[in-house]
Amino acid sequence: RAALAAEINRRFSPQEPGPSPRAIAPLVLADYRGRAWATRRHLWVDRVASAWLIRRHIDPDARFVWLDSPAACPPDTLGFDFEGAAFTHALVQGSERVTFEVLLASFGLEPDPGLARLAALVHYLDVGGLPVAEAPGFEAVLAGLRSSCPDDDALLAAASSVLDALHRRFSMPNA
């Protein structure tokens, strides 16, 4: 079953990153402020959530570059969610982590309960796993936003209010 899913992803999402075995080193937030960050155009779940996480919790002054091809990533830019990027899918102790989860672990943000719930949602929508009740609703809202926004900057701005609201809700006791 996993092999079939991997083959489908390779055929229909050829630029989608695959997990590579590696450790996730802890990083210092201050070293990653005011940077340029890059990912593939036409944002979808992991990329839009990761961009939101970067702007809201890692680098409030982040500038984003939307790439037509990962090969076009400028050398002074921090890439995310593509093969060879600084932050992308990882296989950690046999468990796949999507880019959002790698960013959480890298910057010590995993203890935040709202971010942990968002990570489960992003993981489920990006690579499967345990179902998350809010996932179909978030995916539908994101699809609607994607079809109505003129570009990735507008999509990130629109999706950010949804992700802010989910984070607030998931951070509440008994959420």
C-alpha positions in Angstrom: 0.0 0.0 0.0 2.8 2.4 0.9 4.6 1.6 -2.3 1.5 2.3 -4.3 1.0 5.7 -2.6 4.6 6.6 -3.3 4.3 5.7 -6.9 1.1 7.8 -7.3 2.8 10.7 -5.6 5.8 10.4 -8.0 3.6 10.4 -11.1 1.2 13.1 -10.1 3.3 15.3 -7.9 6.8 14.9 -9.3 8.3 17.8 -7.4 6.9 16.7 -4.1 9.7 15.9 -1.7 10.3 12.4 -0.3 11.6 11.8 3.2 15.3 11.2 3.7 16.7 9.7 6.8 18.3 12.4 9.0 18.5 13.9 12.4 16.8 17.3 13.0 19.3 19.6 14.7 18.0 22.3 17.1 18.4 25.8 15.7 18.4 29.3 17.2 15.5 31.4 16.1 17.6 34.6 16.1 19.8 33.2 13.4 16.8 32.8 11.1 15.2 36.3 11.3 14.9 38.7 8.4 15.7 36.1 5.8 14.4 35.2 2.4 12.6 31.8 2.2 11.7 29.9 -1.0 9.3 27.1 -1.9 7.5 25.9 -5.0 4.7 27.9 -6.5 1.1 27.0 -6.3 1.0 26.5 -2.5 -0.8 23.6 -1.0 -1.2 22.2 2.5 2.4 21.7 3.7 3.8 24.7 1.9 1.1 27.2 2.9 1.2 25.9 6.6 5.0 26.1 6.6 5.0 29.6 5.2 2.5 30.6 7.8 4.6 29.0 10.6 7.7 30.7 9.4 6.0 34.2 9.3 4.1 33.7 12.6 6.6 31.8 14.8 10.1 31.8 13.2 10.7 34.9 11.1 8.1 37.7 11.3 10.0 39.6 8.7 10.3 36.7 6.3 10.3 37.4 2.6 9.0 34.6 0.3 10.2 33.6 -3.1 7.8 31.3 -5.0 9.8 29.1 -7.3 8.8 27.6 -10.7 11.5 25.0 -10.1 13.5 24.0 -7.0 16.6 24.4 -9.2 15.9 28.2 -9.4 16.3 28.7 -5.6 18.7 31.5 -5.0 21.8 30.4 -3.0 21.2 33.0 -0.2 17.6 31.9 0.3 16.3 29.2 2.8 14.4 26.6 0.8 11.6 24.6 2.2 9.4 21.7 1.1 11.4 20.5 -1.9 14.2 18.0 -2.5 17.5 19.4 -1.3 15.9 22.3 0.6 17.2 23.4 4.0 13.8 22.3 5.5 11.9 19.5 3.9 10.5 16.0 4.7 12.6 13.8 6.9 12.6 10.3 8.0 13.4 10.4 11.8 13.7 7.0 13.6 11.5 5.4 10.9 8.8 8.0 11.1 8.1 10.5 8.2 7.9 14.1 9.2 6.5 16.7 6.7 8.2 20.1 6.3 5.9 21.7 8.9 6.9 19.1 11.5 10.6 19.5 10.6 10.3 23.3 11.2 8.6 22.7 14.5 11.3 20.3 15.7 14.1 22.5 14.3 13.0 25.6 16.2 11.8 23.9 19.4 8.1 24.7 18.8 6.7 21.2 19.3 5.5 21.9 22.9 2.9 24.4 21.7 -0.3 22.3 21.7 -2.0 24.4 19.0 1.0 23.9 16.7 1.1 20.2 17.5 -2.5 19.8 16.5 -1.9 21.8 13.3 1.1 19.5 12.6 -1.1 16.4 12.8 -3.6 18.0 10.4 -0.8 19.0 7.9 0.8 15.5 8.2 -2.5 13.8 7.5 -3.4 15.9 4.5 0.2 15.7 3.1 1.2 12.1 3.6 -1.7 10.4 5.3 -1.7 8.7 8.7 -4.1 9.2 11.6 -7.2 11.1 10.5 -7.8 14.6 11.9 -11.5 15.7 12.2 -10.8 19.2 10.9 -8.8 18.1 7.9 -11.5 17.8 5.2 -12.8 21.3 6.2 -9.4 22.9 6.1 -8.7 21.2 2.7 -12.0 22.5 1.3 -11.4 26.0 2.5 -7.8 26.0 1.1 -9.1 24.7 -2.2 -11.6 27.5 -2.4 -9.0 30.1 -1.4 -6.5 28.7 -3.9 -9.1 29.0 -6.7 -10.0 32.6 -5.8 -6.6 34.1 -5.0 -4.6 35.7 -7.9 -1.2 34.5 -6.6 0.7 32.8 -3.8 1.1 36.0 -1.8 -2.6 36.5 -1.7 -3.2 32.8 -0.9 -0.8 33.0 2.0 -2.5 36.1 3.3 -5.9 34.6 3.1 -4.9 31.2 4.5 -3.1 32.8 7.4 -6.3 34.0 9.0 -7.7 30.4 8.8 -4.5 29.0 10.3 -4.5 31.7 13.0 -8.0 30.7 13.9 -7.2 27.0 13.9 -4.1 27.6 16.1 -6.1 29.7 18.6 -8.8 26.9 18.7 -6.3 24.1 19.0 -4.5 26.0 21.8 -7.6 26.1 24.0 -8.0 23.7 26.8 -10.2 20.7 25.9 -9.9 21.6 22.2 
